[in-house]
């Protein structure tokens, strides 16, 4: 009897279920969240392996060891669960439901909508809300700055938090998405260029760049595909402006979203007290409003439906 290929069907199912349900609050209250578990292990490794005074070579070695331990801890239980479900009837469905815990589609949308709603209370409330999803200092941002920070975060996190985990789940099953999430969480916690993590977090940052490379390009293409009549224009702007970004991956979804919305991202911003002047991406309006956040969410929603339909089509065709 015909049935869709579980790899792509499972990824499509996980994306669809997580879109509407997310991570249930009662489950979080009972057992917390897999990312919290991963974060606890990274904190333990940081405390026990990241020694001040270590040479750059030793610090990198310690960071590599920490990353390998983290990957092993993420891989082994995911592989066991996947192996046990492989022989179960409709086991791929259960595996897809487990994978929803490592996709952040609903939470990302909710966080961005919180920023939009916060504007109705006050600008300081919007700044407080956006501080939960960005790394920059929002204390001096005006409405345009808050809106831009929100959309840039939405674009980048669409790749890191949704497209990348779904892609690795489709390719390598539950072990793939678990290992990806471990690497990505490590990068967010220790993959910084600060004195403390420059060498210890080097391996996490470099590996994160590698595993996010395909998803960042795919996310940009998805954003461009939401504008069929302007696909070529958005794609060309993305190709031109993405390499300007300091990150090898973040520029692709950000440049594509900016072009698709006829906005301009980038420019000066503050990170931990330091002003950083980033190159501009896009050719549109540089002054944003809170309404642009809603426009960005509509674009995001269409892109996620395109991703779902693409996975479903692959499940049926292959």
N, C-alpha and C positions, 0 to 999 in steps of 0.2 A: 504494500500500500504506500502511495506517495506521501511524503511528509517533508517539510522544509528542512534544509541542512541546519542542524542544531547550533552550529557556531554562529551563523549570522542571525538565525531566528531567535536564538537566546539573547544576543546583543540587542536586537530590536525589541524583544519583550522586556528586557531589563530597562531600556530607555523609556519605553511607554509606561511601564508601571511606576518607575521613579518619577516621571514627569508629574503624575497626579497624586502620588502617595508620599513620596520622599522617604525619609527615615522616621518611622513612627516614634512619637514622643514617649509612649509607654515603654518601648524597647530601649530607648536611650536611658530612661530613668532606671531601668532594671539592670542593664548590662553596659551602659555607656555606648561608645561608638568605636569601630575598628581604627579610625584615624587617631582617636584618643589613645588607644592601646599602642599604636605605632609611635605616637608622640612621646609616650611614657618611656618606651625603650630607647628612643633617641636621646631623651633627657638623661637617662641612666648612662648611656654611652658617652655623652658629652661630659658628664660629671666624673666618670671614671677613666676615660681614655684621653680626653683633651687636656694635656698638661701644659701649664704656663712654663715658659722657658725652654720648651722643646725646640730643636732645630727644625727648619722648614721640612727637611727630608723625613725626620722622625714624625712630625705632626701629620704629614701626608700619609705616611704608613699607618699611623694610628687611625686616621680617618678612613682609609681603605678597609682596615680590619673592622671598624665599626659598621661601615656600609655593608660589607659581606655578611656580617652577623645579622644585620637587619633584614637583608634580602632572604637569607636562609630562614629566619623566623617567620617571615611573611609567606615564603614559598611552601614550606613543608605542610602546615595545616591546610592551606588552600589546595595543594596537590592531593592530600589525603581525602578531603571532602569531594573533590572532583573525581578521584578514582573510585570512591564508594558510590557516587551517584551515576557513574558511567554505565553500570549494569542495572540500575533501577529503571523501572518503567517511567517514562517522562522525566528522568533525572535531570535532563537539561533545563527543564522548567524550574525545578528547585534551585539549580545552580544559578539561573538567571535572577531569581528572586534574591538569592544571597548576594549576587553582584550589585544589586541596586544600592546596597549600603556604601558602595565605593564610588557612586556617581552623585554629582552635586547639582543636578539640573534644577530641581525644585527649590533647593535652598538658595542657589544663586539668584534665581528669579525673585524669591521672597526678599532677599537682602537688598537687591536693587530697587524693588518696589517700596521697601521701607524708607529708602533715601528720598524717593519721590514724595511719599506721603509726609515725611518729616518737614518738607518745605512748607506745608500748609500750617505748621506750628510756628516755625521760625528758622532763620538761616543757621543759628547755632545748633538747633536740633538736627538739621540736615548734615552739618559738619560732624556732629557726634555719630550719626548713623553711617556716614561714609567712612569714618575712621575704622569701622569694623571690617571693611573689605579692601582697604588700600594701605600701602606702607608709608606713604608720604604724610607730612604734617598738614592737616586740614584746617588748622586754627585760623589762618588768615585768608582762606579761600572765599571768594564771592560766589554768587549763584552760578556763574559760568565755570569757575574752577571746580566747584563741587560736582556739577553736572559732567564736566569733562573727566574728572577722576573716576566717577561712577561708570561711565561708558568705557573708558580705557580698561578698567578692572573687569567689567563684563566681557569685553572682547577677549582679553588674555585668559580669564578663567573659564570661558567657554571652551577654549582649547585644553587647558590644564585639568579642569575639573570635570569635563563631560566628554568631549570628543576623544581625547587621549585614552582615558580609562575604558571607554566603550570600544575603541579600536583595538586595544590590547586584549580586551575580553573576547572580542570576535576572533582575533588571531590565535590567542594562546589560552583561552578559557579562564577559569577562576585563578589559576596560578599567575597568569599574565597580568590580570588587573590588580591582584594583590601586590605583586612585586612592583608594578608601576606606581601604585599608591604609596608604597614604602619609600621608593626613590624620590618621588615628588614631595612627600612630607619632609624627608630629610633635607632636601634642597631648601624648602621654605624655612626650616628651623636652623640649619647650620651652613647653608650654601651661600653665605654672605662674604663680602670682601672686607669685613672688619678685621682688626688685628687679631681678634680671638679665633676667627673662623677662616681666615684667608687660606691657610694650609690644611687645617683639620677638615674643613668642609669642601676642599677642592674636588675630591672624587665625587661627592654627592652632586655638586653643581655641574660638573662636566657630564656625568652620566645622565642627569636630568635633561641637560641640553640635547643629548642624543636621543633619549626615548620620547621626547616631545617634538622632535623634528618633523615626523610625518603628520602628526595631528595638527600642528600649527599651520602648515600649508593647506591641509584639508579644511580646517576651520575657515581660513580666508576664502577658499573656493566656495564653501557653503554660504558665506555672507554674500559673495558676489552672485551666486546662483539665485538668491532671493530677488535679484533685480534682473530678470531675463533680458529685458531690452537694453540694459546698461552693463551687462556682464563683462563685455570686453573692456569698457572703460574702468570699471572697478578693479578688474584683474590687472590691468596695466598700471594703475596707480599703486596697487599692492606690490607688484614686482619692482616698481621704481623706488618706493618709499620704505618698504620693510627692511632692506639691508641697512638703512640709516640708523635703526634702533640699536641700542647697546646690547640688547639680548638677541641671540641668533634666532629666536622663535617668537617672542612677544610682538615684534613688529608686523608679522604677517596678518594675524587677526585684527590687530589695531588699525593698520593701514586700510584693510578691506572694509572694516566697519565705518571708518571715517569717510571713505570714498562713497560707500553705499548710502550714507546719511547726508552726504554733501556737507560734511563738517571738516574741521582741522584739529587733529590731536597733536600732542607733544608740547613743546615750549618749556618755559621755566617752571620749576616746582621745587618744593623743599622736602628733603629727606633727612630726618634726624638732625635738624638744625642747619643743614648745608643746602645751599641753592644749587640746583642742577639745571642746566639749560639743554633740554633735549631737542633734537631736530623735529621739524614739523612733518606731519604725515597727513596727506589729503590736500584738497584744493578748495575746500568750501569755507563755511563760516567759522571763524575762530571764537566768536562770542556765543556761548551756548546758553540755553535756558533749561528750566526743569522739564519742559515739554519734550525736549530732546531725549530725556531719559525714557519716556514712554515710547518714543519712536524707536529707540534702541532696543527696548524690550520686545516690540513687535517684530523687528528684524531678527532678534535672537530666537523668538518663538518659531518663525518661519524656517530659520536655519535648522532648528532641532527637528522640525517635521520633515525637512528634506533628508536629514541624516537617518531618521527612522524609516522613511520610504526607501532610501537607498539600501539600507540593511535588509529590509523586507524583500526588495527586488533581487538582491544577491542570494537570499535564502531560497527564493523560488527558482531562479535561473540556474544556479549551480547544483 
